[in-house]
Amino acid sequence: MPDDKKIVEKTLRELGADSPEKITSLFTDAHERFHRDLVVHTDEHSYRELYYFWLGRKSGAISLITDNWLKPAPPELRRIVGQELNKLKAYVEATLEERRKQIEATVEEVAQARERIDLSLPGIERPIGTRHLIRQTSEELQRIFLSIGFSVVQGPEIETPYYNFEALNIPEHHPARDNMDTFYIEGAKNHDVLRTHTSPMQIRTMEKQAPPVRIVVPGKVYRRDNPDATHGYMFHQIEGLAVDTDITFCDFKGTVEYFVRAFLGPKVKTRLRPSYFPFTEPSAEVDASCHVCGGSGCRICKQSGWIELFGAGMVNPAVYGFVNYDPERLSGFAFGMGVDRFAMMKYGLSELPVLFQNDVRFLKQFP
Ligand code: DAH
């Protein structure tokens, strides 16, 4: 293309164009030349080249024609040169503008085609997870207690022996520490432990809060147990504590019965057996009549008609001494239940490990 500019770099005189006819013919040539350019410069990139060749401000063909043909033209030819130049300029401008729009539309079309979503293709199905059976069970238990005025609090899984034992009335050499095979944290300043139960939150809550207290505490607990079908080194509990000025054993029993029926069904009966925990006095084991056989005896209840549910009792007044509660004025009850055990019982699982092996074939059964 550049070579061809030579013609517009010359003056009319140099080109020998000394009559209107010759001038018209020069412009006709220019039109033709423009058309030839237009045919070969069709894409986005060569459009720019084309544009600068014809309309570039300094050395575009139209500017050169203005400078070299029009300005020095003798007065008698200036009019015709001006007219022809205006026609050419208007035509080139309009045509190039049209071309620019076309190119932009094509670019847009190509981009759209590339990004177009084919709705007829099958989608990518991503599996949506579900809440784990233990979480489902824990939340179910929490809901029951929430519905009767308890609130949910959570506490640390690494505890000091003070909260895990002493303040719960389990002194250092108390035999009750024996059956809690504890994980001690190596090198920890205060001989910190992985909490063996959720009961420490009884203490932490009463330290912080004046009575009345009505809380449940869901969470993980740890014991140095040898793993087998029903034991692991980690399991889940829900602790409960209610303390107020007028809580009696009747409130304790009524709450426990309400809970058992809400969880296992309206026909299930409750039984309390004497037990021992250092932080409750009196202490009890709560049993429920077997929800599977109704109490006549089956595999699930080992033919006894009863299933042991959880430990509980009236808060031992000694515990109030550790949190500055007045044992003369206050009374309450507490309980601690194993969520994993409840899940096994309610859903008929015979083995604990299936809960932690994360086999989707198992997990999918509890959407
Ligand atoms: N902390 C006991 C345990 O893990 C369970 C327990 C029993 C909690 C009686 C209580 C309770 O709050 O009153 O074995």
Boltz pocket constraint, residues with backbone or C-beta under 6 A from the ligand:
constraints:
  - pocket:
      binder: B
      contacts: [[A, 196], [A, 197], [A, 198], [A, 199], [A, 239], [A, 240], [A, 277], [A, 279], [A, 280], [A, 284], [A, 311], [A, 312], [A, 313], [A, 333], [A, 334], [A, 335], [A, 336], [A, 337]]
      max_distance: 6.0
